């Protein structure tokens, strides 16, 4: 692999030298801003071998290559890139510059930075440009940017065996599943456009198009979407699909789009049609590429909007919430049966299993359900010290064998026709150390504190983040990933703008949660070289009669009783724990065998508050 990576980086460096460019900037995304790009758009993985879902790569025309990893990937980046001479910048740590700040200092007079225009959002491009230009103010001649096209001749030069863009059959979610028809959603959008005097609305986010039109597909692994663009007019519009996907759609569905004035056009015709638009063109700067923003139609009469204010994708309809409960019940049954197997069926033969086997066994239990589609992300099955790698995923050549001791961290999710799931449990496979129990209990305390919060509608999410982190802060530790993210409905497992903002991050806008939002609750603790703990439920935001907000858990999977130090918990936290476990037993028991039920009854047995005497 070393020789392969070096050869690929050398090819890019040769191009930079031949063109007179100082560096080139790569983001982990695709032309639609997808978090989990398809194989044909995984440029950073192809060039470096890094398999994580986020990162920034800057290649210079000399021997310097720099990579930025967020807190989820600090250890993984070191493991996968450390042997290639790539400098790793660990975001979230003190004194680590952002890529933009770094470039503003590193680029000199007359330097040219190459930026792939389809693989960077318009807002990120502006941020990069302003930072570099700001750093250039002290330089006599200034710097310049040049847009490059990775889907043109550079594709053949850098990546000669690049995979074709996937084109799968499309399918339509019934209105009864979503609660709202595409006709109603489009009419609502057009009403907003008319009120704001918008002639055309440009959408390139795949999950947003899928939500608006109740359209799904399988073009990208883990996220049921089709490659698409959408131009919405007041009375007309165009949906841009790849031909193989377009011809797979039901005739009745195509007719319903035509009745709305929306025609289906070839995916490759989008940019040509975009240039022809006249009038006011609206778009979300954070969700379209720089290439889209610099089209002449958008430059002439632009209107900047937020997609979330135009398309209420993150506010789940009651029908979607009901179906999400069904999806999470199926997911909970599968995961709970696996935990039973680990603790009972394989109790004396755990060393016959590897991390990869656990991923396979869980997948087998999910496929029992006819409505199961696929995982919602690559399963994180991490044993012992591997669990300290936040987004670790086992590989055939490195999958660790289990033993009858310590923790297995299992972070998994599924796409069902009824909804999208994401759950993490940290499972004791045998005896635990006091530290393992102490930090598990601290993570559980923070998780319960967040889940049982009752908040006012405008409460900053940073306050929820503080609740989740406080028990760990009391032990002098913290975690470097976020506490909560939004989740789509049979769409992306990470859906904006919903998230719980890190209390230490003061530059991000903190959007209050709304009724109908679905958000994760996932504090964690990671000790490099030893173990990791994370506990995650998905929660739906509901409203009391007094109009305050509370969280209703979707996830129904037991916690790990063998890791809980009851003396470290308050009576209220123990009450919350016992109520949740009673709820889990009530939901799961009817779907388990008699032996599984008996075991679950023990797993969810009430924990006694400290100082309680045995009767």
C-alpha positions as CSV (number, residue, x, y, z in Angstrom):
1,X,0.0,0.0,0.0
2,X,2.9,2.4,0.8
3,X,4.2,2.3,-2.8
4,X,0.7,2.7,-4.2
5,X,-0.1,5.8,-2.0
6,X,3.3,7.3,-2.8
7,X,2.8,6.8,-6.5
8,X,-0.7,8.4,-6.4
9,X,0.5,11.4,-4.4
10,X,3.5,11.8,-6.8
11,X,1.1,11.9,-9.7
12,X,-0.8,14.8,-8.1
13,X,2.4,16.6,-7.3
14,X,3.6,16.2,-10.9
15,X,0.4,17.9,-12.1
16,X,0.8,20.8,-9.6
17,X,4.4,21.4,-10.8
18,X,3.4,21.2,-14.5
19,X,0.6,23.7,-14.0
20,X,2.5,26.0,-11.7
21,X,0.1,25.5,-8.8
22,X,1.4,25.5,-5.2
23,X,-1.2,23.2,-3.7
24,X,-4.5,21.4,-4.2
25,X,-7.3,21.2,-1.7
26,X,-9.5,18.0,-1.2
27,X,-12.6,17.7,0.9
28,X,-14.3,14.4,1.9
29,X,-17.5,14.9,0.0
30,X,-19.1,14.7,-3.5
31,X,-20.8,17.3,-5.8
32,X,-23.9,17.1,-3.7
33,X,-22.2,17.8,-0.3
34,X,-22.8,14.2,0.8
35,X,-21.2,13.1,4.1
36,X,-20.8,9.6,2.8
37,X,-19.8,9.9,-0.8
38,X,-20.0,7.0,-3.3
39,X,-17.0,5.0,-4.4
40,X,-16.4,7.3,-7.5
41,X,-16.1,10.4,-5.3
42,X,-13.9,9.1,-2.5
43,X,-10.8,11.0,-3.6
44,X,-9.1,11.2,-0.3
45,X,-9.5,7.4,0.3
46,X,-8.1,6.7,-3.2
47,X,-5.1,9.0,-2.8
48,X,-4.2,8.1,0.8
49,X,-6.0,5.0,2.0
50,X,-7.8,6.8,4.7
51,X,-11.2,5.2,5.1
52,X,-13.0,7.6,7.6
53,X,-16.0,9.7,6.6
54,X,-14.5,13.1,7.2
55,X,-11.3,14.9,6.6
56,X,-9.4,17.5,4.6
57,X,-6.3,16.8,2.4
58,X,-3.9,19.4,1.1
59,X,-1.1,18.3,-1.3
60,X,1.7,20.7,-2.1
61,X,4.0,20.7,-5.1
62,X,6.9,19.6,-3.0
63,X,7.1,16.7,-0.5
64,X,4.5,18.1,1.9
65,X,1.1,16.4,2.4
66,X,-1.2,17.5,5.2
67,X,-4.4,15.9,6.5
68,X,-7.0,17.3,9.0
69,X,-8.9,14.8,11.2
70,X,-11.7,15.7,13.6
71,X,-11.9,14.1,17.1
72,X,-13.5,10.9,15.8
73,X,-10.5,10.1,13.6
74,X,-7.4,11.2,15.5
75,X,-6.2,7.7,16.2
76,X,-7.4,6.2,12.9
77,X,-5.6,8.9,10.9
78,X,-2.4,8.1,12.7
79,X,-2.8,4.4,12.1
80,X,-3.7,4.7,8.4
81,X,-1.6,7.7,7.3
82,X,1.3,7.8,9.8
83,X,3.6,5.6,7.7
84,X,3.3,7.7,4.6
85,X,4.9,10.9,5.8
86,X,1.6,12.7,5.9
87,X,1.4,15.5,8.5
88,X,-1.7,14.9,10.6
89,X,-3.5,17.9,12.2
90,X,-5.9,16.9,15.0
91,X,-8.8,19.2,15.0
92,X,-10.3,20.1,18.3
93,X,-6.9,20.2,20.1
94,X,-5.4,23.5,21.3
95,X,-3.2,25.4,18.8
96,X,-4.2,23.3,15.8
97,X,-5.0,25.6,12.9
98,X,-7.9,25.0,10.5
99,X,-7.0,24.2,6.9
100,X,-7.9,27.8,5.9
101,X,-5.8,29.4,8.7
102,X,-2.9,27.1,7.8
103,X,-3.0,28.0,4.1
104,X,-3.1,31.7,4.9
105,X,0.3,31.3,6.6
106,X,1.8,28.8,4.3
107,X,1.1,30.3,0.8
108,X,3.5,32.9,-0.4
109,X,3.5,35.6,-3.1
110,X,2.2,34.5,-6.5
111,X,1.2,31.1,-5.1
112,X,-1.9,29.5,-6.7
113,X,-4.2,27.1,-4.8
114,X,-6.2,24.6,-6.9
115,X,-9.7,24.0,-5.6
116,X,-12.0,21.3,-7.1
117,X,-15.1,23.4,-7.6
118,X,-17.7,20.6,-7.3
119,X,-16.1,19.2,-4.2
120,X,-16.4,22.2,-1.9
121,X,-19.5,24.0,-0.7
122,X,-20.0,27.6,-1.7
123,X,-19.8,28.7,2.0
124,X,-16.6,26.6,2.6
125,X,-15.0,28.1,-0.5
126,X,-15.8,31.6,0.7
127,X,-14.4,30.8,4.2
128,X,-11.2,29.4,2.6
129,X,-10.9,32.4,0.2
130,X,-11.3,35.0,2.9
131,X,-8.8,33.3,5.2
132,X,-6.2,33.0,2.5
133,X,-6.8,36.5,1.2
134,X,-6.6,37.8,4.7
135,X,-3.2,36.1,5.2
136,X,-2.2,37.5,1.9
137,X,-2.7,41.2,2.9
138,X,0.9,41.4,4.1
139,X,2.2,39.8,0.9
140,X,3.2,42.2,-1.8
141,X,1.6,40.5,-4.8
142,X,-1.2,38.4,-3.3
143,X,-2.4,34.9,-4.0
144,X,-4.8,33.4,-6.4
145,X,-7.3,30.5,-6.6
146,X,-8.0,28.4,-9.6
147,X,-11.0,26.1,-9.9
148,X,-10.3,22.6,-11.2
149,X,-12.7,19.9,-12.5
150,X,-12.1,16.5,-10.9
151,X,-14.8,15.0,-13.2
152,X,-13.0,16.0,-16.4
153,X,-9.5,15.3,-17.7
154,X,-8.0,15.2,-14.1
155,X,-10.1,12.1,-13.4
156,X,-8.2,10.2,-16.1
157,X,-4.9,11.6,-15.0
158,X,-5.2,11.0,-11.2
159,X,-7.6,8.0,-11.1
160,X,-7.5,6.0,-14.4
161,X,-9.6,3.1,-13.0
162,X,-12.1,5.3,-11.3
163,X,-15.5,3.6,-10.8
164,X,-18.5,4.8,-12.7
165,X,-21.2,6.8,-10.9
166,X,-23.8,4.3,-9.6
167,X,-27.3,4.5,-11.1
168,X,-29.9,2.3,-9.3
169,X,-33.6,1.9,-9.5
170,X,-35.6,4.6,-7.7
171,X,-38.6,3.8,-5.4
172,X,-41.3,6.0,-3.9
173,X,-42.3,6.0,-0.2
174,X,-46.1,5.8,0.1
175,X,-47.8,9.0,1.4
176,X,-49.1,6.9,4.3
177,X,-45.5,6.4,5.5
178,X,-44.4,10.0,5.3
179,X,-47.7,11.6,6.2
180,X,-47.4,14.2,3.5
181,X,-47.5,13.8,-0.3
182,X,-45.0,15.3,-2.7
183,X,-47.8,17.4,-4.1
184,X,-48.4,19.0,-0.8
185,X,-44.7,19.5,-0.1
186,X,-44.1,21.1,-3.5
187,X,-47.1,23.4,-3.1
188,X,-45.8,24.5,0.4
189,X,-42.4,25.3,-1.0
190,X,-43.8,27.2,-4.0
191,X,-46.0,29.2,-1.6
192,X,-42.8,30.3,0.3
193,X,-41.1,31.1,-2.9
194,X,-43.9,33.3,-4.1
195,X,-44.0,35.1,-0.8
196,X,-40.3,35.8,-1.0
197,X,-40.4,36.7,-4.7
198,X,-38.2,33.8,-5.7
199,X,-38.4,32.6,-9.3
200,X,-36.2,29.5,-9.0
201,X,-35.0,27.4,-6.1
202,X,-31.9,25.3,-6.5
203,X,-31.4,22.1,-4.5
204,X,-28.5,19.7,-4.8
205,X,-28.6,17.9,-1.5
206,X,-29.6,14.3,-2.3
207,X,-31.5,13.7,0.9
208,X,-33.4,17.0,0.7
209,X,-34.6,16.1,-2.9
210,X,-35.5,12.7,-1.6
211,X,-37.5,14.1,1.3
212,X,-39.3,16.7,-0.8
213,X,-40.4,14.2,-3.5
214,X,-40.8,11.1,-1.3
215,X,-38.2,9.6,-3.6
216,X,-35.5,7.1,-2.6
217,X,-32.9,4.9,-4.2
218,X,-29.6,3.1,-3.6
219,X,-27.0,5.1,-5.4
220,X,-24.9,5.7,-2.3
221,X,-24.3,2.9,0.3
222,X,-26.0,3.4,3.7
223,X,-28.2,6.3,2.4
224,X,-31.2,5.5,0.3
225,X,-31.0,8.3,-2.3
226,X,-30.6,8.8,-6.0
227,X,-28.0,11.1,-7.6
228,X,-30.1,14.1,-8.5
229,X,-30.4,17.9,-8.9
230,X,-33.6,19.9,-8.6
231,X,-34.6,23.3,-10.1
232,X,-38.0,24.3,-8.7
233,X,-39.9,27.1,-10.3
234,X,-43.2,28.7,-9.3
235,X,-45.2,26.8,-11.9
236,X,-42.6,24.5,-13.4
237,X,-39.4,22.7,-12.5
238,X,-36.9,20.0,-13.5
239,X,-35.6,16.9,-11.7
240,X,-32.3,15.7,-13.0
241,X,-31.7,12.0,-12.7
242,X,-29.4,9.5,-14.4
243,X,-31.3,7.8,-17.3
244,X,-31.3,4.3,-15.7
245,X,-32.8,5.7,-12.5
246,X,-35.4,7.8,-14.3
247,X,-36.8,5.0,-16.4
248,X,-37.2,2.8,-13.3
249,X,-39.8,5.2,-11.7
250,X,-43.5,4.2,-11.7
251,X,-45.4,5.8,-14.5
252,X,-48.0,7.2,-12.1
253,X,-45.3,8.9,-10.1
254,X,-43.8,10.5,-13.2
255,X,-47.3,11.7,-14.2
256,X,-47.8,13.2,-10.7
257,X,-44.6,15.2,-11.2
258,X,-45.7,16.4,-14.6
259,X,-49.0,17.6,-13.1
260,X,-46.8,19.8,-10.9
261,X,-44.9,21.1,-14.0
262,X,-41.8,19.1,-13.0
263,X,-40.1,17.3,-15.9
264,X,-37.4,14.7,-15.6
265,X,-34.2,15.6,-17.4
266,X,-30.8,13.9,-17.8
267,X,-28.5,14.3,-14.8
268,X,-25.7,15.7,-17.1
269,X,-27.9,18.5,-18.3
270,X,-28.2,20.3,-15.0
271,X,-25.3,22.8,-15.3
272,X,-26.4,23.7,-18.9
273,X,-30.0,24.4,-17.8
274,X,-28.7,26.3,-14.7
275,X,-26.9,28.8,-16.9
276,X,-30.2,29.5,-18.8
277,X,-32.2,30.6,-15.8
278,X,-33.5,34.1,-15.5
279,X,-35.0,36.0,-12.5
280,X,-34.2,35.5,-8.8
281,X,-32.5,32.2,-8.1
282,X,-32.4,31.1,-4.4
283,X,-30.1,28.6,-2.9
284,X,-28.5,27.6,0.4
285,X,-24.8,28.6,0.3
286,X,-23.8,25.8,2.7
287,X,-25.5,23.1,0.6
288,X,-24.6,23.8,-3.0
289,X,-21.1,23.5,-4.5
290,X,-18.9,26.4,-5.5
291,X,-19.5,25.4,-9.1
292,X,-23.2,25.9,-8.7
293,X,-22.8,29.3,-7.1
294,X,-20.6,30.7,-9.8
295,X,-23.0,29.9,-12.6
296,X,-24.1,33.1,-14.4
297,X,-27.8,32.8,-13.3
298,X,-26.9,32.7,-9.7
299,X,-24.4,35.5,-10.0
300,X,-27.0,37.7,-11.7
301,X,-29.9,37.6,-9.2
302,X,-29.0,35.5,-6.2
303,X,-31.1,35.1,-3.1
304,X,-29.4,33.3,-0.1
305,X,-31.8,31.2,2.0
306,X,-31.5,28.3,4.5
307,X,-32.9,25.0,3.2
308,X,-34.2,24.2,6.6
309,X,-36.5,27.3,6.5
310,X,-37.8,26.5,3.1
311,X,-38.0,22.7,3.4
312,X,-39.0,21.4,6.9
313,X,-37.2,18.0,6.4
314,X,-36.0,17.8,10.0
315,X,-39.4,18.2,11.6
316,X,-40.9,14.7,11.4
317,X,-44.6,14.2,10.7
318,X,-46.5,12.2,13.3
319,X,-46.7,9.4,10.7
320,X,-42.9,9.4,10.3
321,X,-42.5,9.3,14.1
322,X,-44.9,6.3,14.4
323,X,-43.0,4.5,11.8
324,X,-39.6,5.4,13.4
325,X,-40.8,3.7,16.5
326,X,-41.6,0.5,14.5
327,X,-38.1,0.6,12.9
328,X,-36.4,1.0,16.3
329,X,-38.4,-1.9,17.7
330,X,-37.1,-4.2,15.0
331,X,-33.6,-2.8,15.4
332,X,-33.8,-3.3,19.2
333,X,-35.0,-6.9,18.8
334,X,-32.0,-7.7,16.6
335,X,-29.4,-6.0,18.8
336,X,-30.8,-7.4,22.0
337,X,-30.8,-10.9,20.6
338,X,-27.2,-10.4,19.6
339,X,-26.3,-9.3,23.1
340,X,-28.0,-12.4,24.5
341,X,-26.0,-14.6,22.2
342,X,-22.7,-12.9,23.3
343,X,-23.6,-13.3,27.0
344,X,-25.2,-16.8,26.8
345,X,-24.9,-18.7,23.6
346,X,-21.2,-17.9,23.0
347,X,-20.4,-17.4,26.7
348,X,-17.8,-20.2,26.6
349,X,-16.6,-19.7,23.1
350,X,-16.1,-15.9,22.7
351,X,-12.6,-16.5,21.5
352,X,-14.0,-18.1,18.4
353,X,-15.5,-14.8,17.3
354,X,-13.9,-11.6,15.9
355,X,-15.1,-8.1,15.7
356,X,-16.0,-8.7,12.0
357,X,-18.1,-11.8,13.0
358,X,-20.1,-9.6,15.4
359,X,-21.0,-7.2,12.5
360,X,-22.0,-10.2,10.4
361,X,-24.1,-11.8,13.1
362,X,-26.0,-8.5,13.7
363,X,-26.6,-8.1,10.0
364,X,-28.1,-11.6,9.9
365,X,-30.5,-10.8,12.7
366,X,-31.7,-7.6,11.0
367,X,-32.3,-9.3,7.6
368,X,-35.0,-11.4,9.3
369,X,-37.2,-8.4,9.0
370,X,-38.6,-8.0,5.5
371,X,-38.6,-4.2,5.6
372,X,-34.8,-4.1,6.4
373,X,-32.9,-2.4,3.5
374,X,-29.3,-2.0,4.6
375,X,-27.1,-0.6,7.4
376,X,-27.3,3.2,7.9
377,X,-23.5,3.3,8.3
378,X,-20.6,0.9,8.5
379,X,-21.0,-1.0,11.8
380,X,-18.5,0.0,14.5
381,X,-17.6,-3.3,16.2
382,X,-14.7,-2.5,18.5
383,X,-13.2,-4.7,21.2
384,X,-10.9,-3.6,24.0
385,X,-8.4,-1.0,22.9
386,X,-9.9,-0.7,19.5
387,X,-13.0,0.9,21.1
388,X,-10.8,3.9,21.9
389,X,-10.8,4.6,18.1
390,X,-14.1,6.5,17.9
391,X,-15.1,5.5,14.4
392,X,-13.2,2.2,14.2
393,X,-14.4,-0.4,11.7
394,X,-12.9,-3.9,11.6
395,X,-11.2,-5.2,8.4
396,X,-10.5,-8.8,7.5
397,X,-6.8,-8.5,8.0
398,X,-7.0,-6.7,11.4
399,X,-10.3,-7.9,13.0
400,X,-9.6,-8.5,16.7
401,X,-10.6,-11.7,18.4
402,X,-12.9,-11.4,21.4
403,X,-12.1,-12.7,24.9
404,X,-14.1,-13.3,28.0
405,X,-13.2,-9.9,29.6
406,X,-13.5,-6.2,29.0
407,X,-15.8,-4.1,26.7
408,X,-17.1,-4.6,23.2
409,X,-18.4,-1.2,21.8
410,X,-21.0,-1.8,19.2
411,X,-22.3,1.2,17.2
412,X,-24.8,0.2,14.5
413,X,-27.8,1.4,12.5
414,X,-30.2,0.3,9.9
415,X,-32.3,1.6,7.1
416,X,-35.8,0.1,7.2
417,X,-38.8,1.1,5.1
418,X,-40.2,2.4,8.4
419,X,-37.2,4.6,9.3
420,X,-33.5,5.1,10.0
421,X,-31.8,3.9,13.2
422,X,-28.6,4.5,15.1
423,X,-27.7,2.9,18.4
424,X,-24.6,2.3,20.5
425,X,-24.2,-0.1,23.4
426,X,-21.0,-0.9,25.3
427,X,-21.2,-4.6,26.3
428,X,-19.3,-6.4,29.1
429,X,-17.9,-9.7,27.8
430,X,-16.6,-10.7,31.2
431,X,-14.9,-9.2,34.2
432,X,-14.3,-5.4,34.2
433,X,-11.8,-3.2,35.9
434,X,-12.9,-0.6,38.4
435,X,-12.0,2.2,35.9
436,X,-14.0,0.5,33.1
437,X,-17.1,0.6,35.4
438,X,-16.4,4.1,36.7
439,X,-16.2,5.6,33.2
440,X,-19.1,3.6,31.9
441,X,-21.2,4.9,34.8
442,X,-20.1,8.5,34.1
443,X,-21.1,8.1,30.5
444,X,-24.4,6.6,31.5
445,X,-25.1,9.4,33.9
446,X,-24.6,12.1,31.3
447,X,-26.6,10.1,28.8
448,X,-29.6,9.9,31.2
449,X,-29.3,13.5,32.3
450,X,-29.7,14.6,28.6
451,X,-32.4,12.1,27.8
452,X,-34.6,13.2,30.8
453,X,-34.2,16.9,30.3
454,X,-37.3,19.1,30.2
455,X,-36.4,22.3,28.4
456,X,-38.0,25.6,27.2
457,X,-38.4,25.9,23.4
458,X,-35.5,28.4,23.0
459,X,-33.0,26.5,25.2
460,X,-29.5,26.5,23.6
461,X,-28.4,22.9,22.8
462,X,-25.0,23.8,24.5
463,X,-26.9,23.5,27.8
464,X,-27.8,19.9,26.9
465,X,-24.2,19.2,25.9
466,X,-23.0,20.4,29.3
467,X,-25.4,18.0,31.0
468,X,-24.0,15.1,29.0
469,X,-20.4,16.0,29.6
470,X,-20.6,17.1,33.3
471,X,-20.1,13.7,34.9
472,X,-17.0,13.2,32.8
473,X,-15.8,16.7,33.5
474,X,-16.1,15.9,37.2
475,X,-13.6,13.1,36.6
476,X,-11.3,15.4,34.7
477,X,-11.9,14.0,31.2
478,X,-13.9,14.8,28.1
479,X,-14.6,13.5,24.6
480,X,-13.8,15.1,21.3
481,X,-16.9,14.2,19.2
482,X,-20.3,15.8,19.2
483,X,-23.0,14.7,21.7
484,X,-26.0,14.7,19.3
485,X,-26.9,14.8,15.6
486,X,-30.1,14.8,13.6
487,X,-31.4,11.7,11.8
488,X,-33.4,11.5,8.7
489,X,-36.5,9.4,7.8
490,X,-35.3,6.6,5.6
491,X,-32.5,9.0,4.7
492,X,-29.1,10.1,6.1
493,X,-28.2,9.0,9.6
494,X,-26.7,12.4,10.0
495,X,-29.2,15.1,9.1
496,X,-28.8,18.8,9.6
497,X,-29.5,21.3,10.9
498,X,-30.4,19.4,14.0
499,X,-27.4,18.8,16.4
500,X,-26.3,19.4,20.0
501,X,-23.5,21.9,19.8
502,X,-20.4,21.3,21.8
503,X,-20.4,23.6,24.8
504,X,-16.8,24.5,24.2
505,X,-17.4,25.5,20.6
506,X,-18.6,29.1,20.6
507,X,-18.3,29.9,16.8
508,X,-21.1,27.5,15.6
509,X,-24.7,28.8,15.4
510,X,-26.8,27.1,18.1
511,X,-30.2,26.3,16.6
512,X,-32.8,25.4,19.3
513,X,-34.5,22.0,19.0
514,X,-38.1,21.9,17.6
515,X,-40.9,19.5,18.2
516,X,-40.6,16.6,15.8
517,X,-36.8,16.7,15.6
518,X,-35.0,13.5,16.0
519,X,-31.6,13.8,17.7
520,X,-29.0,11.3,19.1
521,X,-27.8,11.3,22.7
522,X,-24.3,9.8,22.7
523,X,-21.6,10.8,25.2
524,X,-18.5,8.7,25.4
525,X,-15.1,8.1,27.0
526,X,-12.0,6.8,25.2
527,X,-8.7,5.8,26.8
528,X,-6.1,5.2,24.0
529,X,-4.6,1.7,24.1
530,X,-7.1,0.5,26.7
531,X,-10.8,0.8,26.2
532,X,-13.7,2.9,25.0
533,X,-17.3,3.6,26.1
534,X,-20.2,5.1,24.3
535,X,-23.9,4.9,24.9
536,X,-26.3,6.2,22.3
537,X,-30.1,6.5,22.0
538,X,-32.2,8.3,19.4
539,X,-34.7,10.7,20.8
540,X,-37.7,12.4,19.3
541,X,-38.5,15.9,20.6
542,X,-42.0,16.1,22.0
543,X,-44.0,18.9,23.6
544,X,-45.9,18.9,27.0
545,X,-49.3,20.5,27.5
546,X,-47.4,23.4,29.0
547,X,-45.5,23.8,25.7
548,X,-42.1,22.7,27.2
549,X,-40.0,20.2,25.3
550,X,-39.0,16.7,26.4
551,X,-37.3,13.7,24.8
552,X,-39.1,10.4,24.0
553,X,-36.6,7.6,23.4
554,X,-37.0,5.7,20.1
555,X,-34.2,3.2,21.0
556,X,-35.2,0.1,23.0
557,X,-32.1,-1.8,24.0
558,X,-30.9,-2.5,27.5
559,X,-27.8,-0.9,29.0
560,X,-25.0,-2.9,30.6
561,X,-25.9,-3.7,34.2
562,X,-22.6,-5.4,34.9
563,X,-20.8,-2.1,34.3
564,X,-23.0,0.2,36.5
565,X,-21.6,1.5,39.8
566,X,-24.9,2.3,41.6
567,X,-23.0,4.1,44.4
568,X,-21.9,6.7,41.8
569,X,-25.5,7.5,40.7
570,X,-28.1,9.7,42.3
571,X,-31.5,8.3,43.3
572,X,-33.1,10.3,40.4
573,X,-30.6,8.8,37.9
574,X,-31.4,5.3,39.1
575,X,-35.1,6.0,38.9
576,X,-34.6,7.1,35.2
577,X,-32.5,4.0,34.5
578,X,-35.1,1.7,36.0
579,X,-38.0,3.3,34.2
580,X,-36.2,3.1,30.9
581,X,-35.3,-0.6,31.5
582,X,-39.0,-1.3,32.4
583,X,-40.0,0.3,29.1
584,X,-37.4,-1.8,27.2
585,X,-38.6,-5.0,28.7
586,X,-42.3,-4.2,28.0
587,X,-41.5,-3.5,24.3
588,X,-39.0,-6.3,23.6
589,X,-40.3,-9.3,25.7
590,X,-43.2,-10.3,23.4
591,X,-40.8,-10.7,20.5
592,X,-38.2,-12.9,22.3
593,X,-38.0,-16.6,23.1
594,X,-38.7,-17.7,26.7
595,X,-35.0,-18.0,27.5
596,X,-34.2,-14.6,26.0
597,X,-37.1,-13.1,28.0
598,X,-35.7,-14.6,31.2
599,X,-32.3,-13.2,30.5
600,X,-33.7,-9.8,29.6
601,X,-35.7,-9.7,32.8
602,X,-32.3,-10.0,34.7
603,X,-30.6,-7.4,32.4
604,X,-33.4,-4.9,33.1
605,X,-34.0,-5.7,36.8
606,X,-34.3,-2.6,38.9
607,X,-31.0,-1.2,40.2
608,X,-31.2,-0.4,43.9
609,X,-30.2,3.1,45.1
610,X,-27.1,3.4,47.3
611,X,-27.7,2.6,50.9
612,X,-30.7,0.4,50.2
613,X,-30.6,-2.7,52.3
614,X,-31.3,-6.2,50.9
615,X,-34.7,-7.4,52.2
